[in-house]
Amino acid sequence: MSVRPRVQPWAAGAFGLRIQTLISIVIPVVITALLVVSSKLDISLAVIACYFPLQLLTAALVGWRNFKRRGVKDSILLVVASFLSILVLGLLFSVLFSVIGKGFETLTPHFVYQNNIYVDNNTPLEYGGVGHAILGTLLIVLLTTVVAVPLGIAMAIYLTTSRARHLGLVRTITQALSGLPSVVSGLFILAFMSVAGLERSGVTGAMALFPLMLPTVARVAEESLKLVPADLRQAALALGAPNYRAFFQVVLPAAKSGIVTAVLLGLARVVGETAPLILTTNANNGTNVNVFSGGIASLPTYVYGYLGSGYVTSQARAWGGALVLLILVGVLFGLARIFSRTKSTNSKSKKVK
């Protein structure tokens, strides 16, 4: 006696829905391709004017056929979300391919560690590099991070633990700083420099980046601390721990991954800023490790300076500097992620022992 396999009652309907969905995807693509080939229409214009409306129409028809009005809304939402996601990914990979493709031709070992002390617009690419700009970028960003990260975390702690009346005012000011244009920050520090009699240096560049990094760290750290369950802190207090020990030994370690994310987002906010550094630092083709005096180079100003030149060699140096900046950001993010995971893994292994 043979046993007949059990068939789910929705299997046939699901298969038919998959076929309809496949047809609704293929038809707009075919029509758009035929239109582009026959009329030689620009692909970007054809996607926006032809493919996207047809995709919305076919998806809505499939949704109406299977789920009536609710299916139409779900189908339209799915198509719009998918289209925008693909568009963002396309723009991202386009930028990556452009920077890597044009910058890889310039990227050589000497380009990473040499400076441009004897380099002009016509100097061949075999001479000079971005070593001084890498060092200057690291010094300026490190100085900004040393000041902004502790203050940002302190603001997040204050916003999550305090019950003061002016708490809303502090949160509003923090949110307002998040939308501060970078050029305005640079202009403010430039005006302060003229009043205080300060010269352009790495410190003034870090001062211009500070208002941009601080709100990012504070807001993300605040949200991370809010996600920590209140039961952890209450349990620590119930065991007799003071408030400060309950926070630093229980709440803060629980929000460690969020704090690391706050620092990473703060670094991403300032590491590529150009306008504040143009206004507050002097370009320098040599290597300068003194952030308190003299001109200091950075990768954003290096790229800006050479990209505006009409010489092919200078523009190639700009693309190489952009690729080095991209690699530097990736290395910083990777090291931070590895460091945070290593510490969390070590803490878990200690608890098991």
Secondary structure, 3 states (H helix, E strand, C coil): CCCCCCCCCCHHHHHHHHHHHHHHHHHHHHHHHHHHHHHCCCHHHHHHHHHHHHHHHHHHHHHHHHHHHHHHHHHHHHHHHHHHHHHHHHHHHHHHHHHHHHHCCCCCHHHHHCCCCCCCCCCCCCCCCCHHHHHHHHHHHHHHHHHHHHHHHHHHHHHHHCCCCCHHHHHHHHHHHHCCCHHHHHHHHHHHHHHHCCCCCHHHHHHHHHHHHHHHHHHHHHHHHHCCCHHHHHHHHHCCCCHHHHHHHHHHHHCHHHHHHHHHHHHHHHCCCCHHHHHHCCCCCCCCCCCCCCCCCCHHHHHHHHHCCCCHHHHHHHHHHHHHHHHHHHHHHHHHHHHHHHHHHHHHHHHHC
